[in-house]
Amino acid sequence: MSLKLYELVGTDAARPFSPFCWRTRMALAHKGLSAETLPWRFTEKSAIAPHGSEKVPVLLHHDKPVVDSWTIANYLEDNFPNQPSLFGGEGGRAMARMINAWGDIAIVGGIFPLIIADIPNNLAEVDAAYFRQSREARFGGKTLEQVMASRDAGVVAFRKSLEVMRQTLKKQPFIGGSAPNYADYIVFGGFQWARVVSPFKLLETDDPVYAWREKLLDAFDGMARKSPGHAV
């Protein structure tokens, strides 16, 4: 088996931080698969351009590129059917598709303005400059610091947005039920991204979502917890 994974890193090549790459990392671990890590930075687009992508994750399976975390999850499910299922059947896959969109919009989108100005602290100068220029353009020319200035109020709204997930976790230990599946990894990827790049506290310790995150940090022999990050 030959699996390689391009993952977003900053100055520390051992500190992957993309929420989408973490979805794939957790999916690989769930499947019992290992992949060689290929560290990738924002300004290294030429490294993955031959694989038909400008963003990571990019998975290479015997040098065949698979692009985008959702596509990768489906590829792993379909091409490694004898390994533990990521979805638990087609119904689970269909529901995970909805969670994937919710994870993009509510989790990654909700967290981004709360940690955006902390991200460049993890990057080399050239990548920090690229990140600042490209992201400030998305926010109509506001500086990253201006975007993040209201995060103490913003995090209250973010926590409220998790209420449906919170109510679910009061009845079952994981989004996927009695054990985690890809739906959990979709959401966890956002929290792990924040933990790696920012010291900002997203969750209160008595929140069921906090307890859920702790269990996933400990999953797969503590793979995510062992990855460098902040004590949040």
C-alpha positions in Angstrom: 0.0 0.0 0.0 1.3 3.4 -0.9 -0.5 6.4 0.6 0.9 9.9 0.8 -0.9 12.9 2.2 -0.1 16.6 1.5 -1.0 18.5 4.7 -0.9 22.2 5.5 1.8 23.2 8.0 3.6 26.4 9.0 7.0 26.9 10.4 6.7 23.6 12.2 6.4 20.8 9.7 5.2 18.5 12.5 2.2 20.8 13.3 -0.5 20.2 10.6 -3.3 22.6 11.1 -5.9 22.5 8.3 -9.3 21.5 9.5 -9.8 19.6 6.2 -6.5 17.8 6.6 -7.5 16.8 10.1 -10.7 15.3 8.7 -8.6 13.1 6.5 -6.1 12.3 9.2 -8.9 11.0 11.4 -10.5 9.1 8.5 -7.2 7.3 7.8 -6.8 6.4 11.4 -10.4 5.1 11.6 -9.7 2.9 8.6 -6.4 1.7 10.2 -4.4 3.2 7.3 -1.2 5.1 7.5 0.0 7.7 5.0 3.3 9.4 4.5 3.0 13.0 5.4 4.1 15.5 2.8 4.3 19.0 4.5 2.8 21.8 2.3 2.6 25.5 2.9 0.3 28.2 1.5 2.8 29.5 -1.1 3.9 26.1 -2.4 1.0 25.7 -4.9 3.4 24.4 -7.6 3.9 21.3 -5.5 0.3 20.2 -5.8 -0.7 21.8 -9.1 0.3 18.6 -11.1 -2.3 16.8 -9.0 -5.0 19.1 -10.1 -5.5 21.1 -6.9 -4.6 24.4 -5.3 -5.5 23.3 -1.8 -4.9 20.5 0.5 -5.6 17.8 1.5 -4.4 15.9 -1.5 -4.1 12.1 -1.0 -1.9 10.1 -3.3 -2.7 6.4 -3.6 0.0 4.7 -5.7 0.6 8.2 -7.0 -3.1 8.6 -8.1 -4.3 12.0 -6.7 -7.5 12.2 -4.7 -8.5 15.8 -4.0 -10.8 17.4 -1.3 -11.5 15.9 2.1 -15.0 14.7 1.3 -13.9 13.1 -1.9 -11.0 11.4 0.0 -13.4 10.1 2.6 -15.6 8.5 0.0 -12.5 7.2 -1.8 -11.2 5.5 1.3 -14.7 4.0 2.1 -15.0 2.6 -1.4 -11.5 1.4 -2.0 -10.8 -0.1 1.4 -14.1 -1.8 2.1 -12.6 -4.4 4.4 -11.4 -1.7 6.8 -13.8 -0.2 9.4 -16.6 1.8 7.7 -16.4 5.6 8.0 -20.2 6.0 7.4 -21.9 2.8 8.6 -23.8 2.3 5.3 -25.3 4.5 2.7 -27.7 6.2 5.0 -24.8 7.3 7.2 -23.0 8.5 4.1 -26.0 10.6 3.1 -26.3 12.1 6.5 -22.6 12.8 6.7 -22.9 14.8 3.4 -25.2 17.2 5.3 -22.8 17.3 8.3 -20.0 18.1 5.8 -21.8 21.2 4.6 -22.6 22.2 8.2 -19.0 21.6 9.2 -17.8 23.9 6.5 -20.3 26.7 7.2 -21.1 26.6 10.9 -17.9 25.1 12.3 -15.0 26.3 10.1 -16.9 29.4 9.1 -17.9 30.1 12.7 -14.4 29.6 14.1 -12.5 31.5 11.5 -13.2 35.0 12.6 -12.4 34.0 16.2 -8.8 32.9 15.5 -7.9 34.5 12.1 -5.3 36.9 13.4 -3.6 34.1 15.4 -2.9 32.0 12.3 0.0 34.1 10.9 1.9 33.6 14.1 2.4 30.0 13.0 3.6 30.9 9.5 6.9 31.9 7.9 7.0 35.5 6.7 6.2 34.7 3.0 3.2 32.5 4.0 2.0 35.0 6.6 2.1 37.8 4.0 0.1 35.6 1.6 -2.4 34.6 4.2 -2.9 38.2 5.4 -3.4 39.6 1.9 -5.7 36.9 0.6 -7.9 36.7 3.8 -8.2 40.5 4.3 -9.4 40.7 0.7 -12.2 38.3 1.7 -13.3 40.6 4.5 -13.5 43.7 2.3 -10.1 45.0 3.3 -10.5 44.7 7.0 -7.3 43.8 8.8 -7.2 40.4 10.4 -7.1 42.1 13.8 -10.2 44.1 13.0 -12.0 40.9 12.0 -11.0 39.3 15.3 -11.5 42.3 17.5 -15.1 41.2 18.5 -14.2 37.6 19.2 -15.2 37.8 22.9 -18.7 38.5 21.8 -18.5 36.3 18.8 -17.5 33.2 20.7 -20.8 33.5 22.7 -22.8 33.3 19.5 -20.6 30.5 18.2 -21.3 28.4 21.4 -25.0 29.0 21.0 -24.8 27.8 17.4 -23.7 24.4 18.7 -26.9 23.7 20.6 -28.2 21.0 18.2 -25.0 19.2 18.5 -25.0 19.7 22.3 -28.5 18.2 22.6 -27.4 15.2 20.5 -24.3 14.6 22.7 -26.5 14.6 25.8 -28.2 11.4 24.4 -25.2 9.7 22.8 -21.4 9.9 23.2 -20.7 10.8 19.5 -22.4 12.3 16.5 -22.1 8.9 14.9 -23.7 7.2 17.9 -22.0 4.9 20.3 -18.7 5.3 18.5 -17.2 8.0 16.3 -17.5 8.0 12.5 -16.7 10.5 9.7 -19.5 12.9 10.9 -17.5 13.3 14.1 -14.2 13.8 12.2 -15.8 16.5 10.0 -16.7 18.6 13.1 -13.6 17.7 15.1 -11.3 18.9 12.3 -12.4 22.5 13.0 -11.8 22.3 16.7 -8.4 20.7 16.2 -7.4 23.4 13.7 -8.3 26.0 16.3 -6.4 24.1 19.0 -3.2 24.0 16.9 -3.1 27.6 15.9 -4.7 29.7 18.6 -4.7 29.9 22.4 -8.3 31.3 22.3 -10.8 29.2 24.3 -13.7 28.2 22.2 -15.6 25.9 24.7 -16.4 25.9 28.4 -15.2 22.9 30.2 -18.7 21.9 31.3 -20.0 21.8 27.8 -20.9 18.4 26.4 -19.1 19.5 23.2 -15.9 20.0 25.2 -16.2 16.4 26.6 -16.8 15.1 23.1 -13.7 16.9 21.8 -11.7 15.5 24.6 -12.7 11.9 23.6 -11.6 12.5 20.1 -8.3 14.1 21.2 -7.7 10.7 22.9 -8.8 8.6 20.0 -6.4 6.4 18.1 -3.9 6.4 20.9 -4.1 10.1 21.4 -3.1 11.0 17.8 -4.6 14.4 17.8 -3.7 15.3 21.4 0.0 14.4 20.7 0.0 16.8 17.8 1.4 20.2 19.1 -1.3 22.6 20.1 -2.6 24.9 22.8 -4.1 23.8 26.1 -7.6 25.0 25.3 
